[in-house]
Amino acid sequence: MSTPLYQLKAEFFKTLGHPARIRVLELLSEREHAVAEMLPEVGIEPAHLSQQLAVLRRANLVVTRKEGSTVYYSLTSPHVAELLRIARTILSGVLAGQAELLADLKAAQGEGGHKSPRGT
């Protein structure tokens, strides 16, 4: 019996569910990077970055290429970069909607829509 597609999708999104992994994928969306180049950009300890890169490798989201003693990482598919762009677009819309709601709430408060807890 095969794993349902929705379960595979959930596992895929769990893999993406770490800020360091998202940052790595964003960097790799621009171009191939050596580990040493990513360290200051991701802002975590080398051992932690190594762990996060291993998770992304196991998920087949990144591949490595070795040149001398330097290991370079790149995305396995341009669709990963596209997914990150789409996520940014969705978040922008959500945040814009929240900003509008906040502005509406502040406007209502300024119009006397705010009542104290004691009703005074």
N, C-alpha and C positions, 0 to 999 in steps of 0.2 A: 504494500500500500504506500503510495507516494505522499509526501508532505503537501498539504493544501497551499496554494499560492499565497493566500492571505497570511499564513503563518511564516512563509519564506520572506514575504515583504516586511512583516513585523521584525523578524530577525535582522533583515537588512537595515531597517531604520534604527534598531538598537545599536548596530555597529556604528552608525553615524551619530549616535547619541552621546558624544563626548566633545567638549569644546576644543580640546587639543587635536582630535582627529579632524574636526571640521576645519580648523585653521590649517592643518597640513594639506587637506584636500584643496582649500582655497589657494594656497601657495602653488600647489602642483597644477592647478587650473591655469596658472599663468605660464609656467614652463617647468622643465625638469629641475630638481634641486638636489644638491648634496646634503647629507645630514647636517654637516657643520653650518651650512647656510640657513637651514631651517631652525636651528636651536635658538638664536636670538629672536626670531620672528614668532615662534610658538611660545617661548618664555617658560619652558619647563626643564627639569633636569635631564641630562643626556640619557640616563637609564629609563626614565619615564617616557621620553620621546621614542626610544627604541621599542618599548612595550607597545606604544600606540601604533607605531609603524608596523609591528608584527601583526597586530589585530587587522590593520588595513590590508596587509599582504595575504593573510589567511582568508579574508573576505574577497580576495581577487579584485580589490579596488585600485591597488598600486602594484607596480613591478619595479624591480631593481636592475641596475646595470653597474658593473664594477669597472673602474678605470684605475689601474694601479691599486692603491690602498683606499681610494675614495669610492664610496657607494652613492650612486645617484638614484633618485626615486622619480617615477613619473606615473601618471594616471593610466589605467588600463584602457579607458574609454573616454572620449570627449563627452559622453552622456553624463558622466559624473559632474563635470564642470557645468553642464546645462542644468542638471538637477539643482546645483547650488545657486545658480542664477534665478531659477524659478522660485526656489525657497525665499530668496531675497525679495523677489517681486511680491510674493504672498505676504511676507512679513511687513513689507512697506505698506501694503493695503490695510493690514490689520492695525498697524501702528497709527496710520492716518485716521482710521475709524475711531481708535481710542482717543486720539488727540481731539477729534471733533466732539466726541462724547464729553471729554473733560472740559472743553470750551463751553459746551451747552450747559453743563452742570455749574460752571463758574458764573455764566451769564444768569442762570436761574437764581443762584445764590445772591448775586448783586441786585436782582429785582425784588428782593424781599422773600424769595422762595426758601430762605433758610430760617428755620425755627429753632429756638434753643430747646434743650431736652425738657425743661420745666414748663414750656409753653408760654414763656414770658417774652 
